[in-house]
Amino acid sequence: MHRSLNIALVSASDLDGEHLESIHVRDLARSLTRPLLADGKPNQVTVYARRHNTSARGRVRLAPGAALVHLDAGPARPLSDDELLRHLRDFADGLRRRWSGAARPDIVHAHGWIGGLAACAVARELGIPFAQSFHGVAASERRAGHRVHPHRDRLEKAIGRDADVVLAGHVEEAQQVVRMGVPRPSIAVVPYGVDGEHFTQVGPAMPHGGRPRLVLVCDDLESGDVATALRALVHVPDAELAVAGGPEREDLEGDQDVHRLRMLAKELHVADRVILLGRVPHKNLPKLLRTASLALCLAPYQPCPSVPLAAMACGVPVVAAPAGGNADEVLDQITGLHVPAGRPVVIGRAVRRLLTEETTLHGYSIAAADRARSRYSLERVAAETLRAYHRVLPVPEPAPAEEDAAGRDTGKIPALVG
C-alpha cells in the first residue's frame, strides 16, 4: 500500500529562474503532491535551493502541498562551480538542520551534481533514501565542447554509485550513467514532462506574415546550433526562421553571437527571412510556437530536451537531431523527422519537402500533440517518479495482528464469561 510521502527535492541552481532545470524542478514539485493512487493522501514536497538573490524570500509557496525553501550558502548571487563547491558545507549544514527534526523527509531527490554532493552526504548520514537526477553528465558535455569542472567526472561517479536510484531523463543518459559504473537495476528512465495546460494547440499567437515559419528555441545561440539552421534555410526559400534564445531583446545589438549570426545570414542572403527575438519568457513560448509550421531542434547535444515537448504539445511537428531526449521524444516520420546534426543541406531539403506535403504535416501535428499529452504529461511523469521512489523506500512494518481472546493478549480488556 502506497502511503503519503514527505519528499525533499534539492538543487544548488537558481530555482527562481527560467532555465530548463529550474522549470523542470518546479513543475515536478507541483506534480508530486498528487498521490500515486486516486484514493491516497497528497504528498508534501519541499524544494531546497541555494539563495541566489538577496530579495528571495525564505519560503515560497509553489502549490498546495509544495514549497520552495531558500538556504543561505555563500553570497546571494550567481556563483561559478568552484565558488559553489567552496560553500557546499554551508548548504549541507542547512539541509542537515532542516532534516534532523520534524521536517525529516521520507526520500531526498537531488538535481544536478553539486546539489547531489550536499544532499547525498546528508541523506546518507541521516539514513534517508536518496535519488539523483544529473540533467546531463560531464563526459557528454565535454564531448559537446563545453567546459566542465575538472573534478566533476569523479564526483558524479561517486554520487551515482552511492544513490539508491538514479533517474535518467532519457535512454542515452541512462547508458552514460551505466558507463559511470552505476548498476543498471539502480537506474530508472523517467522523461521530462510538459505542462499541458500552458502549452496547448489553441490560444493566442504572436503576429507573423504569410510565410511558413520555422521556430528554433534555445538557451544560448551557440549551443543551439543556430548557424546550421541558417545554412539550412538557404534550401527552404519560401520559409522564415524565428530564433528565441540568447540575450534579452534589449541587449541584442551589443551581443557578439547575435552580430556573428546576422553577418552569416547576410552572407547566405537569408537575412530578410531571419528574426532574432532574443530570450522569450517561458509564459510567452506557446504564443511563439503556435505561429510555427515546424520546430527545429538541431543541437547535437541535448541534456534537458524540453523544447520538442513544448512544440509537440502545441501541435507543431519537430525536425530534430536524434540526440539525447530528442531521440526518445520525436518519433521519426510520425511526430516529426530525425535529421543528421550539422548537415544543413540534408536538413534544408528535408524541411522543404515536408512543408510541401500538407497532409503529412497535418498528420504529424495531430500525432505530436497526442504523444505530448499521453506520454509526457506532468501527471504521468510524476507518477513514474513516485514509482521510482517506492522502489527504494523501506517496506513499512506490518501492523501487529490483533490477538484473539482465546489465550492470547489482544491488548484489549477481555469480555467476562459467565
C-alpha positions as CSV (number, residue, x, y, z in Angstrom):
1,M,0.0,0.0,0.0
2,H,1.4,3.4,-1.0
3,R,1.5,5.9,1.8
4,S,1.7,9.7,1.7
5,L,5.3,10.9,1.4
6,N,7.3,13.8,2.6
7,I,9.6,14.5,-0.3
8,A,12.7,16.7,-0.4
9,L,13.9,18.0,-3.8
10,V,17.4,19.6,-3.7
11,S,19.2,21.8,-6.2
12,A,22.1,24.3,-6.0
13,S,20.8,26.0,-9.1
14,D,18.8,29.2,-9.2
15,L,15.2,27.8,-9.0
16,D,13.7,31.3,-9.3
17,G,15.0,31.5,-12.9
18,E,13.7,30.3,-16.3
19,H,16.5,27.9,-17.3
20,L,15.3,24.3,-18.1
21,E,16.3,22.6,-14.9
22,S,14.6,25.3,-12.8
23,I,11.3,24.9,-14.7
24,H,11.5,21.2,-14.5
25,V,12.1,21.0,-10.8
26,R,9.3,23.5,-10.0
27,D,6.9,21.6,-12.3
28,L,7.9,18.3,-10.7
29,A,7.4,19.6,-7.2
30,R,3.9,20.7,-8.0
31,S,3.0,17.4,-9.7
32,L,4.5,15.2,-7.0
33,T,1.9,16.4,-4.5
34,R,-0.6,14.2,-6.2
35,P,-0.9,10.8,-4.6
36,L,0.1,7.7,-6.7
37,L,-3.3,6.2,-6.0
38,A,-6.5,8.1,-6.6
39,D,-7.8,7.4,-3.0
40,G,-4.4,8.2,-1.4
41,K,-3.4,11.3,0.7
42,P,-1.5,14.1,-1.0
43,N,2.3,14.1,-0.7
44,Q,4.2,17.0,0.9
45,V,7.0,18.4,-1.3
46,T,9.7,20.8,-0.2
47,V,12.3,22.1,-2.7
48,Y,15.6,23.2,-1.1
49,A,17.7,25.6,-3.1
50,R,20.6,27.9,-2.5
51,R,19.6,31.6,-2.2
52,H,20.8,33.4,-5.4
53,N,19.2,36.7,-4.7
54,T,19.0,38.9,-1.6
55,S,15.4,39.6,-2.3
56,A,14.4,36.0,-2.5
57,R,12.0,35.0,0.4
58,G,13.0,32.2,2.8
59,R,9.9,30.2,1.9
60,V,7.8,30.4,-1.3
61,R,4.5,28.5,-1.8
62,L,4.6,26.7,-5.2
63,A,1.2,24.9,-4.9
64,P,-0.9,23.4,-2.2
65,G,1.5,21.0,-0.5
66,A,4.6,22.2,-2.3
67,A,7.0,24.9,-1.2
68,L,10.5,26.3,-2.2
69,V,12.9,27.0,0.7
70,H,16.0,29.1,0.1
71,L,19.1,28.3,2.2
72,D,22.0,30.6,2.7
73,A,25.2,29.2,1.4
74,G,27.7,31.8,0.3
75,P,26.9,35.2,-1.1
76,A,23.3,35.6,-2.5
77,R,24.4,35.9,-6.2
78,P,25.2,33.5,-9.1
79,L,28.4,31.6,-8.4
80,S,30.7,29.5,-10.5
81,D,31.1,25.8,-9.8
82,D,34.3,26.4,-7.9
83,E,32.7,29.0,-5.8
84,L,29.7,26.8,-5.1
85,L,32.0,23.9,-4.0
86,R,33.7,26.3,-1.5
87,H,30.3,27.0,0.1
88,L,28.9,23.4,-0.2
89,R,29.4,22.7,3.5
90,D,27.1,25.6,4.4
91,F,24.5,24.2,2.1
92,A,24.8,20.7,3.6
93,D,24.6,22.2,7.1
94,G,21.4,23.9,6.2
95,L,19.9,20.7,4.9
96,R,21.0,18.8,8.0
97,R,19.4,21.3,10.3
98,R,16.1,21.0,8.4
99,W,16.1,17.2,8.1
100,S,17.2,16.4,11.7
101,G,13.9,17.4,13.2
102,A,10.2,17.2,12.3
103,A,10.9,18.1,8.7
104,R,12.8,14.8,8.1
105,P,11.8,13.7,4.6
106,D,11.0,10.1,3.5
107,I,13.1,10.5,0.4
108,V,15.7,13.0,-0.9
109,H,15.9,13.7,-4.6
110,A,18.8,15.8,-5.8
111,H,19.1,17.6,-9.1
112,G,22.5,18.4,-10.6
113,W,25.8,17.2,-9.4
114,I,26.6,20.0,-6.9
115,G,23.3,19.7,-5.2
116,G,23.8,16.0,-5.3
117,L,27.0,16.2,-3.4
118,A,25.5,18.0,-0.5
119,A,22.2,16.1,-0.4
120,C,23.8,12.7,-0.8
121,A,26.2,13.3,2.2
122,V,23.4,14.4,4.5
123,A,20.9,11.8,3.4
124,R,23.5,9.0,4.0
125,E,24.4,10.5,7.4
126,L,20.7,10.5,8.5
127,G,19.8,7.2,6.8
128,I,17.3,8.7,4.3
129,P,16.8,7.0,0.9
130,F,18.5,9.1,-1.8
131,A,17.6,9.6,-5.5
132,Q,19.7,11.6,-8.1
133,S,19.0,13.3,-11.4
134,F,22.0,14.7,-13.2
135,H,20.4,16.6,-16.1
136,G,23.5,15.9,-18.2
137,V,26.8,14.3,-17.2
138,A,30.3,15.7,-17.6
139,A,31.5,13.2,-20.2
140,S,28.8,14.2,-22.6
141,E,29.2,17.9,-22.0
142,R,32.9,17.6,-22.6
143,R,32.3,15.7,-25.9
144,A,30.0,18.5,-26.9
145,G,32.8,21.0,-26.4
146,H,31.6,22.5,-23.2
147,R,34.0,23.3,-20.3
148,V,33.4,21.2,-17.3
149,H,34.8,21.2,-13.8
150,P,38.0,19.1,-13.6
151,H,36.6,17.0,-10.6
152,R,33.1,16.7,-11.9
153,D,33.6,13.2,-13.6
154,R,34.9,11.7,-10.4
155,L,32.3,13.3,-8.2
156,E,29.4,12.3,-10.4
157,K,30.6,8.7,-10.4
158,A,30.7,8.7,-6.6
159,I,27.2,10.3,-6.3
160,G,25.7,7.9,-8.9
161,R,27.2,4.8,-7.2
162,D,26.1,5.9,-3.8
163,A,22.5,6.7,-4.8
164,D,19.7,4.3,-4.2
165,V,18.3,5.2,-7.6
166,V,19.4,7.4,-10.4
167,L,16.7,8.9,-12.5
168,A,17.9,9.4,-16.1
169,G,15.9,11.8,-18.3
170,H,16.3,9.6,-21.5
171,V,17.7,6.4,-22.7
172,E,21.0,7.9,-23.8
173,E,21.6,9.4,-20.4
174,A,20.8,6.1,-18.8
175,Q,23.5,4.5,-21.0
176,Q,26.0,7.2,-19.9
177,V,25.2,6.5,-16.2
178,V,25.9,2.8,-16.7
179,R,29.3,3.7,-18.2
180,M,30.0,5.6,-15.0
181,G,29.7,2.3,-13.1
182,V,26.1,2.6,-11.7
183,P,24.4,-0.8,-11.8
184,R,21.5,-1.0,-14.3
185,P,19.0,-2.1,-11.7
186,S,19.7,1.2,-9.9
187,I,18.7,3.3,-12.9
188,A,15.2,4.4,-13.8
189,V,14.4,6.2,-17.1
190,V,11.9,8.9,-16.2
191,P,11.5,11.5,-19.0
192,Y,10.9,15.2,-18.8
193,G,7.3,16.4,-18.8
194,V,5.4,19.2,-20.4
195,D,2.7,21.4,-18.9
196,G,-0.3,20.5,-21.0
197,E,-2.3,23.5,-19.5
198,H,0.3,26.0,-20.6
199,F,1.4,24.5,-23.9
200,T,-1.8,24.0,-25.9
201,Q,-2.8,24.0,-29.6
202,V,-5.5,26.6,-29.1
203,G,-4.7,30.0,-27.8
204,P,-3.3,33.4,-28.6
205,A,-0.4,33.6,-31.1
206,M,2.3,36.2,-32.0
207,P,1.7,38.1,-35.2
208,H,3.5,36.8,-38.2
209,G,3.5,37.1,-42.0
210,G,2.3,34.7,-44.7
211,R,5.5,32.6,-45.0
212,P,5.8,29.2,-43.4
213,R,7.7,29.7,-40.2
214,L,10.4,27.6,-38.7
215,V,11.0,28.2,-35.0
216,L,14.1,27.4,-33.1
217,V,14.2,27.8,-29.3
218,C,17.4,27.5,-27.4
219,D,19.1,28.6,-24.2
220,D,22.1,30.2,-25.9
221,L,22.7,30.8,-29.5
222,E,26.0,28.9,-29.7
223,S,24.8,25.6,-28.2
224,G,21.5,25.8,-30.0
225,D,23.3,25.4,-33.4
226,V,21.6,28.4,-34.9
227,A,24.3,28.6,-37.6
228,T,23.2,25.2,-39.0
229,A,19.6,26.4,-39.1
230,L,20.6,29.5,-41.1
231,R,22.5,27.4,-43.6
232,A,19.6,25.0,-43.9
233,L,17.2,28.0,-44.5
234,V,19.1,28.6,-47.8
235,H,17.4,25.4,-49.1
236,V,13.9,26.4,-47.9
237,P,13.4,29.5,-50.0
238,D,9.8,30.2,-49.1
239,A,10.2,29.9,-45.3
240,E,11.3,32.2,-42.5
241,L,13.2,31.4,-39.3
242,A,12.4,32.8,-35.9
243,V,15.0,32.2,-33.2
244,A,14.2,32.6,-29.5
245,G,17.3,32.5,-27.3
246,G,20.4,34.2,-26.3
247,P,20.4,37.7,-24.6
248,E,17.3,39.7,-23.6
249,R,15.7,41.5,-26.5
250,E,17.1,44.9,-25.4
251,D,20.6,43.5,-25.4
252,L,20.6,42.0,-28.9
253,E,22.5,44.9,-30.6
254,G,25.6,44.5,-28.3
255,D,25.8,40.7,-28.3
256,Q,28.7,39.2,-30.3
257,D,26.9,35.9,-31.1
258,V,24.0,37.9,-32.5
259,H,26.3,40.0,-34.6
260,R,28.1,36.9,-35.9
261,L,24.8,35.2,-36.8
262,R,23.5,38.4,-38.5
263,M,26.7,38.6,-40.6
264,L,26.3,34.9,-41.6
265,A,22.6,35.5,-42.6
266,K,23.8,38.3,-44.9
267,E,26.4,36.2,-46.4
268,L,23.9,33.4,-47.1
269,H,21.3,36.0,-48.4
270,V,18.7,35.0,-45.9
271,A,18.8,38.0,-43.6
272,D,15.4,39.2,-44.7
273,R,13.9,35.8,-43.6
274,V,15.5,35.6,-40.2
275,I,14.0,37.0,-37.0
276,L,16.2,37.0,-33.9
277,L,13.9,37.5,-30.9
278,G,16.3,37.2,-28.0
279,R,15.2,35.4,-24.9
280,V,11.4,34.8,-24.9
281,P,9.9,34.4,-21.4
282,H,8.5,31.0,-20.7
283,K,5.0,32.3,-20.4
284,N,5.1,33.6,-24.0
285,L,6.6,30.5,-25.6
286,P,3.2,29.0,-26.6
287,K,2.3,32.2,-28.4
288,L,5.5,31.8,-30.5
289,L,5.2,28.1,-31.1
290,R,1.6,28.4,-32.4
291,T,3.0,30.5,-35.3
292,A,5.3,27.7,-36.4
293,S,4.9,25.2,-39.2
294,L,7.8,23.3,-37.8
295,A,10.1,23.5,-34.8
296,L,13.8,22.9,-35.2
297,C,15.9,21.1,-32.6
298,L,19.3,20.7,-34.3
299,A,21.8,20.7,-31.4
300,P,24.0,17.6,-31.3
301,Y,23.9,17.6,-27.5
302,Q,20.6,18.0,-25.7
303,P,20.8,17.2,-21.9
304,C,17.3,18.7,-21.0
305,P,15.1,18.2,-24.0
306,S,12.0,20.2,-23.1
307,V,11.7,22.2,-26.3
308,P,10.5,19.3,-28.5
309,L,7.8,18.5,-25.9
310,A,6.6,22.1,-25.7
311,A,6.3,22.3,-29.5
312,M,4.6,18.9,-29.8
313,A,2.1,19.9,-27.1
314,C,1.2,23.0,-29.3
315,G,0.7,20.7,-32.2
316,V,3.9,21.6,-34.0
317,P,5.9,18.8,-35.7
318,V,9.6,18.7,-34.8
319,V,12.6,18.3,-37.0
320,A,15.3,17.1,-34.6
321,A,18.8,15.8,-34.5
322,P,18.3,12.4,-32.7
323,A,20.5,13.3,-29.7
324,G,19.6,12.8,-26.0
325,G,15.9,13.1,-25.3
326,N,15.1,14.2,-28.9
327,A,15.6,10.6,-30.0
328,D,13.0,9.4,-27.4
329,E,10.5,12.2,-27.8
330,V,10.4,12.8,-31.5
331,L,9.2,9.7,-33.5
332,D,10.7,9.8,-36.9
333,Q,8.0,10.2,-39.6
334,I,5.3,10.1,-37.0
335,T,5.6,13.3,-34.9
336,G,8.4,14.9,-37.0
337,L,11.7,14.0,-38.6
338,H,15.1,12.9,-37.5
339,V,17.9,14.6,-39.4
340,P,21.7,14.4,-39.0
341,A,23.3,17.0,-36.9
342,G,25.4,19.6,-38.6
343,R,24.2,18.7,-42.2
344,P,22.4,21.9,-43.3
345,V,21.8,20.7,-46.9
346,V,20.2,17.5,-45.8
347,I,18.2,19.3,-43.2
348,G,17.0,22.1,-45.5
349,R,15.9,19.7,-48.2
350,A,14.0,17.5,-45.7
351,V,12.2,20.6,-44.3
352,R,11.4,21.9,-47.8
353,R,9.9,18.6,-48.8
354,L,7.9,18.3,-45.6
355,L,6.4,21.8,-46.0
356,T,5.0,20.9,-49.4
357,E,3.3,17.8,-48.1
358,E,0.3,19.4,-46.3
359,T,-1.5,16.1,-45.5
360,T,1.7,14.6,-44.0
361,L,2.4,17.8,-42.0
362,H,-1.2,17.8,-40.6
363,G,-0.9,14.1,-39.6
364,Y,2.4,14.8,-37.8
365,S,0.8,17.7,-36.0
366,I,-2.1,15.5,-34.6
367,A,0.3,12.7,-33.6
368,A,2.7,15.2,-31.9
369,A,0.0,16.7,-29.7
370,D,-1.3,13.3,-28.8
371,R,2.1,12.0,-27.9
372,A,2.9,15.0,-25.7
373,R,-0.4,14.7,-23.9
374,S,-0.3,10.9,-23.4
375,R,3.4,10.1,-22.8
376,Y,4.8,13.3,-21.4
377,S,2.1,14.8,-19.2
378,L,3.3,16.1,-15.9
379,E,0.9,13.8,-14.1
380,R,2.4,10.7,-15.8
381,V,6.0,11.8,-15.2
382,A,5.2,12.5,-11.5
383,A,3.6,9.0,-11.2
384,E,6.7,7.4,-12.7
385,T,8.9,9.4,-10.4
386,L,6.9,8.3,-7.4
387,R,7.2,4.6,-8.5
388,A,10.9,5.0,-8.7
389,Y,10.9,6.4,-5.1
390,H,8.8,3.5,-3.9
391,R,11.4,1.0,-5.3
392,V,13.9,2.2,-2.7
393,L,11.8,3.1,0.2
394,P,11.9,0.8,3.2
395,V,8.9,-1.6,3.4
396,P,6.8,-0.5,6.4
397,E,6.5,-2.9,9.2
398,P,3.1,-4.7,9.2
399,A,0.8,-3.7,11.9
400,P,0.7,-6.4,14.6
401,A,-2.2,-8.7,14.2
402,E,-4.7,-8.4,16.9
403,E,-4.6,-11.4,19.1
404,D,-7.9,-13.1,19.8
405,A,-9.3,-13.7,23.3
406,A,-8.5,-17.4,23.3
407,G,-5.5,-17.4,25.5
408,R,-3.6,-14.6,23.7
409,D,-3.2,-11.0,24.7
410,T,-5.1,-8.6,22.4
411,G,-4.3,-5.5,24.3
412,K,-8.0,-5.2,25.0
413,I,-10.0,-5.8,28.1
414,P,-11.4,-9.4,27.7
415,A,-15.1,-9.9,27.8
416,L,-16.2,-11.6,31.0
417,V,-17.6,-15.1,30.5
418,G,-20.4,-16.1,32.9
